[in-house]
Amino acid sequence: MKSQEEDYNLVFKVVEIGESGVGKTNLLSRFTRNEFNHDSRTTIGVEFSTRTLMLDGHLVKAQIWDTAGLERYRAITSAYYRGAVGALLVYDITKHQSYESVDRWLKELYDHADASIVVMLVGNKCDLTEEAREVPTDEAKMYADTNGLLFMETSALDSTNVELAFETILRDIHKKILKSKGVVPKESTVVLSSDVPANQSQGQATETKRACCQNI
């Protein structure tokens, strides 16, 4: 009998991009393992985790890739955009500078990824006080609407909208792919094989990998 990790119908590769320190790694760990690390270190190269979930009757394996935000790792990570069908462009709502770089990240994404990629603009750390906020919600929402992006504010710390953000972009990808291409074969994406941890519930299988300076 096949394990659930082998029995998925579709594989979606989604990348997280944005400046260093905006919370990409904790968004990834909150969604895939329901964990938050207060001492999270700067990502070196690329890391990824997977989670398998049911979307409209299809078992979907989501590969979430966490890319390094620091400039010195940019050359390493650019190749990992290849094959991505979705992207979370993350900024910190308390650091306007991280929001100011959104244009540059969006250009880099479109330079390396497929033009049809689904993109969500994510304002992270919304658990912090309004006094600490530097990026108004309406301003970011207007930017997202103008550029055809999905938009959501999240908190990896207290889980606000994390599940909703990932499920929203995955559902949008699912609908878009099924509408344009029909069912996507597993061979069309990077497929990873691993034993499913025994303590994972059905429909919520996860896998964590690190990929740094490797040829994939």
N, C-alpha and C positions, 0 to 999 in steps of 0.2 A: 504493500500500500504506500502511496506517495505521501510525504509529509506535506503540511499546508504550505510550507515555503516553496515546495516544488510544484504545487498544484494551482498557483496563481494563473489568472487569465491574461493580465496585462502588466507591463513594467513601465513606470514613469520616472524619469530622471529629473529631479528638481534641484537647482543650485541656489544657495544663499549667497548674496553679494552685499557689499557695503563696507564702510570704514571699520577699522579695527576698534573693538571696544563697544560696539553698538548692541551686542548680545546675541549674535548669530549662533554661536556654539550652544548657548543655553536654550535658545528656541528649539534647536535640533534635539537636544537631550530631553527637553520637556515633552516634545511631541512623541519621540520614539521610545523613551524610557520613563517618562514622568519624573525626571530628576532635574535638580537645579544645583549648580556648583558655585558657591560664593567666591571661590578662589580660582575660577576658570582662567586658564592661561591663554595667551595669544596663540591662535592656530598657526601652525607651521605647514605650509603647503596646502594640502586638502585632506579633510576627514569626511567620512560619510557613515550614515546609519540607515537602516531600512525598517519599514513597518508595513505590514500587510493588512489591508482593510477592505471591507465590502463597499462598493459604490454601485448603486443601481443594479444589483444583481451580478456584478462582475467582481471577482476577487483581484484586487489591484495591489501590486508590490511597489511601494513608493521608495525610491532611492533618493535620499536627501543629502546633498553634497554641501559641506561647509567650507567655503573658500577663504583663504587668508586675506585680510584686509590691508595688510602692510604693503607698501610699494615694493619692497625688496623681494616679495614672493609673487609679484604679479606675473612674471614670466613663467613661473611654475604652474600657476593656476589657469592660465588662458586656455590651454588645451582641454581642460576639463569642461568647458562650456559645450564641447562637441556632443551632440546627442541629447542635450537637455531639451525637455518639452515645457518646462516651467521654471520660473525664477522668483525668489523672494528678495526684493531690493530693500534692505533694512537700514533704517537710520534711528538715532537716539532722539527722542522728543525733547530731551533736556540739553542737547548740544546742537545748536543751529549749524555749526560747521559740518557735522555729519550729514545734515540735510542738504547743505549747499553742494555737496559732492555727488548728489543723486544724478544730475545730468551727465557727469563724466562716467559714472558706473553704467548708466543706461546705454551710453554710446559704446562702451567697451562690450557690453552684453550683446548688442545688436551687431557689432563688428565680428563676433566670434560664434554666435549662436544662430539657429535658424530664425528667419524673419517671422515665422508664425508662432514663436515661443509665447506662452502666456506669462505675464509679469504681474506681480502684486507688490505694491509699495507698502511697506510695513513700518509704522512708527512704534518702536519698542520702548519699554520702560514706562508705560502709562500708569503704573502703580504709584509713581512719584507724585509729589504735590503739584498743584497747579502753579504755585510760586516758582517751582523749578523748571517749568515748561518754557522752552524757547521756540518751539515750532507749533503754531496754532493748527488745530485739527482742520479747520476750514481751508487754510492755505494749502496744506498737503493734499487734502481731498480734491481741491480744484486742480492742482498739478496732475494728480492721477487721472482725473476725468479728461483733462486736456490732452494727455498723452496716451489715452486708451488703456490705462492700467487699472487693475483691481486695487482696492485700498482697505487697510484695516490697522487699527492701533492695538497693540498687544502688551502683555507683561509676562515674560518668561518666569519672573519671580513668583507671582501669585496665580499663574496659568490663565489670566484673562485673555480670551479670544485666541489662544494658541491653537487649540484643537480646531476652532472654527476657521482660522486663517488657512491652515494646511488643508482641511477638508474642502474649503471653498475653492482654492486653486486647483486641487486635484479633481474636483467635480467639473470645473470649467475645462480642464485639459481633457477629461474623459468625454465630455459632450462634444468638444471640438474634434477630437480624433475620430470618434465613432461616426460623427456627421460627415467628415471629409474622407476617411479611409476605411471605415468599417473596423473590424477587430484587428488589432495590431499583434503580429506574431512576436513571441518572446525573443526570437533571434534579431529583432530590429533594435534592441537596446542591450546595454551591458547587463548580463545576467550573472548573479552571484549565487554560489551554492554554499549553504552552511546548515548545520543542525539547528533546529528551533529550540531555544531554551525551554526546559520542561515547565518552568513556572509562568510561561506566557499563555494568556487565554486565547481561545480560538478567535481568529479574525484580527488579532492584535500582535502578531508575531513581529519581533524586531531582530535586527542584526547590526552590529557596529564594526566598522573597519577603519583603518587609517591608511591613507595613500599619500605619501610624500616623496617627491622626486622619483616616482616610479613611472615606467612606460605602460600605459593601459591601452 
